[in-house]
Amino acid sequence: MNPADDLTARIRQIAERAQLRPRAPAPEPTPKPARVVRLPLWPAELRACPSCVLRSALFGVVQRGRRKALERAILATWEGVTIRYTGWRLDQADLDVWLAALHLAREHHLGVRVPVTVNAMLRTIGRCTGKHDHEWFKGAVARLTACAVEITADHKTLGGSLIEGFERDEETGEHVLYLSPWLAELFEDDNYTRIEWEIRRSLGMDLAKWLHGYIASHQATPRNPHRLGLERLRELCGSETDELWKFRQQVRDAMQELQAAGVVVAWRITPGDALEVVRPTRKRHLIEGENSTG
């Protein structure tokens, strides 16, 4: 046999055996590590909330026993932002629960388990710890979980529920809350407001609580007081008071509460039915939000 033919036959045999040999699977690509999403840190005596939420009717001044269900309703908001809401209307007490959940979540990654106890949460927001309050807390968590919020700003829409999910041990009452990573985008570029928690807890009127958050989200100096028409204010806070004269008195009562608490140093309702407010000079650590967690 020609040596060349013999070499060709041997190469053919090696190739045939290689085809019969089982091939090892291609290695799977190494998965990229999940992006860690966190809220900014703020001091223990403060709570933080996206400014667009505080300047809207998302957590409104809702009359007791008149909570309504909405479907993609457009809520009153500050200029440049659109909020559509689906679910039962949320009030200032619901905001207390959400602020407390955000406060705990700031020490965790969003999307992970945030363990809470009902009694601790109720005490944090200034409520009693009886059976009625436990049931109220369960309802608040359910409302914050069942809702859908769509926030549009700068041609981009973010959306989801305010609490992604929860677990509850029916024997011990311990809860685990989950907050979605999309919420972190609402805090980007320092677009959030720090709220003095003890002052908020001391306020009695829901309108005073709403105004506290709203005023904290704006600069208001003696040279440049913040001004807002009462008609516009009534829309933004979600008030269901039809008569403007009655709402004007409610604003007066709320502002007296806020001035007594030191939230404002001066305020007035102008002859043109606009509310003007002047804030006190803020402490340096409250302005800068030094990271003293707790």
C-alpha positions as CSV (number, residue, x, y, z in Angstrom):
1,M,0.0,0.0,0.0
2,N,1.1,3.4,-0.8
3,P,2.4,5.1,2.4
4,A,0.3,8.2,1.6
5,D,-2.9,6.1,1.3
6,D,-2.1,4.4,4.6
7,L,-1.7,7.8,6.3
8,T,-5.0,9.0,4.8
9,A,-6.8,5.9,6.1
10,R,-5.4,6.4,9.6
11,I,-6.5,10.1,9.7
12,R,-10.0,9.0,8.6
13,Q,-10.2,6.4,11.4
14,I,-9.1,9.0,14.0
15,A,-11.7,11.5,12.7
16,E,-14.5,8.8,12.9
17,R,-13.6,7.8,16.4
18,A,-13.7,11.5,17.5
19,Q,-17.2,11.9,16.1
20,L,-18.4,8.9,18.1
21,R,-16.8,10.2,21.3
22,P,-19.4,12.1,23.4
23,R,-18.8,15.8,23.4
24,A,-18.4,17.7,26.7
25,P,-21.1,20.4,27.1
26,A,-19.9,24.0,26.5
27,P,-19.2,25.8,29.8
28,E,-22.1,28.0,30.8
29,P,-21.2,31.7,31.1
30,T,-20.5,32.9,34.6
31,P,-23.6,34.7,35.9
32,K,-23.0,38.3,36.7
33,P,-23.5,39.2,40.4
34,A,-26.8,40.8,41.1
35,R,-26.6,44.6,41.5
36,V,-26.9,45.7,45.1
37,V,-29.6,48.3,45.5
38,R,-29.7,50.3,48.6
39,L,-31.4,53.4,49.9
40,P,-29.3,56.3,51.2
41,L,-28.5,56.4,54.9
42,W,-30.0,59.1,57.1
43,P,-29.8,59.7,60.8
44,A,-31.9,57.8,63.3
45,E,-34.0,60.8,64.4
46,L,-35.1,61.5,60.8
47,R,-37.3,59.8,58.2
48,A,-36.9,60.2,54.5
49,C,-39.4,60.3,51.7
50,P,-39.2,61.1,47.9
51,S,-40.0,64.7,47.5
52,C,-42.5,64.0,44.7
53,V,-44.5,61.9,47.1
54,L,-44.7,64.7,49.8
55,R,-45.8,67.2,47.1
56,S,-48.7,65.1,46.0
57,A,-52.1,63.6,47.0
58,L,-50.6,60.1,47.1
59,F,-50.9,60.0,50.9
60,G,-53.8,62.4,51.2
61,V,-56.0,64.0,53.8
62,V,-58.7,61.3,53.7
63,Q,-61.8,61.6,55.9
64,R,-62.3,58.7,58.2
65,G,-64.7,56.1,56.7
66,R,-64.5,57.6,53.2
67,R,-61.6,55.7,51.8
68,K,-62.2,55.2,48.0
69,A,-60.8,52.7,45.5
70,L,-59.2,54.2,42.5
71,E,-58.0,52.7,39.2
72,R,-55.1,54.5,37.4
73,A,-56.4,57.8,38.7
74,I,-54.2,60.8,38.1
75,L,-53.4,62.4,41.4
76,A,-52.7,66.0,42.0
77,T,-48.9,66.5,42.0
78,W,-46.2,69.2,41.9
79,E,-45.2,70.5,38.4
80,G,-43.2,68.1,36.3
81,V,-44.4,64.9,37.8
82,T,-47.4,62.7,37.0
83,I,-48.7,60.1,39.5
84,R,-51.3,57.5,38.5
85,Y,-52.6,55.3,41.3
86,T,-54.6,52.1,41.6
87,G,-55.8,50.8,44.9
88,W,-57.5,52.0,48.1
89,R,-56.7,55.7,48.8
90,L,-53.8,56.1,51.2
91,D,-53.7,58.5,54.1
92,Q,-51.2,60.0,56.5
93,A,-51.3,57.0,58.8
94,D,-50.4,54.7,55.9
95,L,-47.5,57.1,55.2
96,D,-46.3,56.6,58.8
97,V,-46.1,52.9,58.1
98,W,-44.3,53.3,54.8
99,L,-41.8,55.8,56.3
100,A,-41.1,53.3,59.1
101,A,-40.6,50.5,56.6
102,L,-38.2,52.7,54.5
103,H,-36.3,53.6,57.6
104,L,-35.7,49.9,58.5
105,A,-34.9,49.0,54.8
106,R,-32.2,51.6,54.5
107,E,-29.9,49.2,56.5
108,H,-30.7,46.3,54.1
109,H,-30.5,45.7,50.4
110,L,-33.9,46.4,48.7
111,G,-35.5,43.2,47.7
112,V,-34.3,41.3,50.8
113,R,-36.1,40.4,54.0
114,V,-36.7,43.2,56.4
115,P,-37.9,41.7,59.7
116,V,-40.2,43.8,61.9
117,T,-42.5,43.2,64.9
118,V,-45.9,44.7,64.9
119,N,-45.6,46.1,68.4
120,A,-42.3,47.8,67.6
121,M,-43.7,49.3,64.4
122,L,-46.8,50.5,66.2
123,R,-44.8,52.1,69.0
124,T,-42.5,53.8,66.4
125,I,-45.4,55.5,64.7
126,G,-47.0,56.5,68.1
127,R,-49.9,54.1,68.2
128,C,-51.1,51.7,70.9
129,T,-50.4,47.9,70.7
130,G,-53.8,46.5,71.3
131,K,-55.7,44.1,69.1
132,H,-57.5,46.9,67.2
133,D,-54.1,48.5,66.3
134,H,-52.7,45.2,65.2
135,E,-55.6,44.7,62.8
136,W,-55.1,48.3,61.6
137,F,-51.4,47.7,60.9
138,K,-52.3,44.5,58.9
139,G,-54.7,46.6,56.8
140,A,-52.1,49.3,56.2
141,V,-49.5,46.8,55.1
142,A,-52.2,45.1,52.8
143,R,-53.1,48.5,51.2
144,L,-49.4,49.4,50.6
145,T,-48.9,45.9,49.1
146,A,-52.0,45.8,46.9
147,C,-51.6,49.3,45.4
148,A,-49.9,50.2,42.1
149,V,-48.2,53.5,41.8
150,E,-46.9,54.9,38.4
151,I,-44.6,58.0,38.7
152,T,-43.6,59.8,35.5
153,A,-40.9,62.4,35.5
154,D,-38.3,63.4,32.8
155,H,-40.0,61.2,30.2
156,K,-39.5,58.1,32.4
157,T,-42.1,56.1,34.3
158,L,-41.4,54.0,37.4
159,G,-44.0,51.8,38.9
160,G,-45.0,49.1,41.3
161,S,-46.4,48.6,44.8
162,L,-45.0,50.5,47.8
163,I,-44.4,47.3,49.7
164,E,-43.5,44.4,47.4
165,G,-44.7,41.6,49.7
166,F,-44.8,40.4,53.3
167,E,-44.7,37.3,55.5
168,R,-46.5,37.1,58.8
169,D,-46.1,34.5,61.7
170,E,-49.7,34.3,63.0
171,E,-48.5,32.9,66.4
172,T,-45.7,35.4,67.2
173,G,-47.0,38.3,65.1
174,E,-43.6,38.8,63.6
175,H,-43.5,40.3,60.0
176,V,-41.1,40.3,57.2
177,L,-41.5,43.0,54.7
178,Y,-40.0,43.2,51.1
179,L,-39.4,46.6,49.4
180,S,-38.8,46.6,45.7
181,P,-35.5,47.9,44.3
182,W,-37.4,50.3,42.0
183,L,-38.0,52.6,45.0
184,A,-34.3,53.4,45.2
185,E,-34.6,55.4,41.9
186,L,-37.0,57.8,43.7
187,F,-34.1,58.7,46.1
188,E,-31.5,59.3,43.4
189,D,-29.8,62.7,42.9
190,D,-30.9,63.7,46.5
191,N,-34.5,63.9,45.3
192,Y,-35.9,63.1,48.8
193,T,-36.8,65.1,51.9
194,R,-35.6,64.4,55.5
195,I,-38.4,64.7,58.0
196,E,-38.0,65.2,61.7
197,W,-39.8,62.2,63.1
198,E,-40.6,63.4,66.6
199,I,-42.2,66.5,65.3
200,R,-44.3,64.5,62.8
201,R,-45.3,62.1,65.7
202,S,-46.4,65.1,67.8
203,L,-48.8,66.5,65.2
204,G,-52.5,65.7,65.6
205,M,-54.1,66.9,62.4
206,D,-53.6,64.9,59.2
207,L,-53.4,68.2,57.3
208,A,-50.7,69.4,59.6
209,K,-48.7,66.2,58.9
210,W,-49.2,66.6,55.2
211,L,-48.1,70.3,55.4
212,H,-45.1,69.3,57.5
213,G,-43.8,67.0,54.7
214,Y,-44.7,69.5,52.0
215,I,-43.0,72.5,53.7
216,A,-39.9,70.4,54.5
217,S,-39.5,69.6,50.8
218,H,-39.2,73.3,49.9
219,Q,-36.9,76.2,50.7
220,A,-38.8,79.0,52.5
221,T,-36.7,81.9,53.7
222,P,-37.7,85.4,54.9
223,R,-36.5,86.9,51.6
224,N,-38.2,84.1,49.6
225,P,-41.1,82.6,51.5
226,H,-42.9,79.7,49.9
227,R,-46.3,80.6,48.5
228,L,-49.1,78.3,47.4
229,G,-52.7,79.1,46.6
230,L,-55.3,77.5,48.8
231,E,-57.2,76.0,45.9
232,R,-54.0,74.4,44.7
233,L,-53.1,73.3,48.2
234,R,-56.5,71.7,48.6
235,E,-55.9,69.6,45.4
236,L,-52.3,68.7,46.3
237,C,-53.2,67.4,49.8
238,G,-56.2,65.4,48.5
239,S,-58.6,67.2,50.9
240,E,-62.3,66.3,50.5
241,T,-63.5,69.5,52.1
242,D,-65.7,71.2,49.5
243,E,-66.1,74.6,51.0
244,L,-63.0,76.8,50.6
245,W,-63.9,78.8,53.7
246,K,-63.9,75.7,55.8
247,F,-60.6,74.5,54.3
248,R,-59.1,77.9,55.0
249,Q,-59.9,77.4,58.7
250,Q,-58.4,73.9,58.6
251,V,-55.2,75.4,57.2
252,R,-55.1,78.0,59.9
253,D,-55.5,75.3,62.6
254,A,-52.8,73.1,61.0
255,M,-50.4,76.0,60.6
256,Q,-50.8,77.0,64.3
257,E,-49.8,73.4,65.1
258,L,-46.8,73.6,62.9
259,Q,-45.7,77.0,64.3
260,A,-46.0,75.7,67.8
261,A,-43.9,72.7,66.8
262,G,-41.2,74.9,65.3
263,V,-41.7,73.8,61.7
264,V,-42.3,77.4,60.6
265,V,-41.3,80.7,62.1
266,A,-43.9,82.7,60.2
267,W,-46.9,82.2,58.0
268,R,-49.9,84.0,56.7
269,I,-52.9,83.6,54.4
270,T,-52.7,86.5,51.9
271,P,-55.7,88.5,50.8
272,G,-55.5,86.6,47.5
273,D,-56.0,83.3,49.4
274,A,-52.5,82.0,49.2
275,L,-50.5,80.4,52.1
276,E,-47.1,81.9,52.7
277,V,-44.6,80.1,55.0
278,V,-41.1,80.8,56.3
279,R,-39.0,78.0,57.7
280,P,-36.5,78.3,60.5
281,T,-32.7,78.0,59.8
282,R,-32.0,74.3,59.7
283,K,-29.4,72.6,61.8
284,R,-26.4,71.6,59.8
285,H,-26.6,67.9,60.3
286,L,-30.3,67.9,59.2
287,I,-29.4,69.7,56.0
288,E,-26.5,67.5,55.1
289,G,-28.0,64.2,56.5
290,E,-24.9,62.9,58.2
291,N,-24.8,59.2,58.3
292,S,-25.5,58.5,62.0
293,T,-27.6,55.5,61.6
294,G,-29.7,53.8,64.2
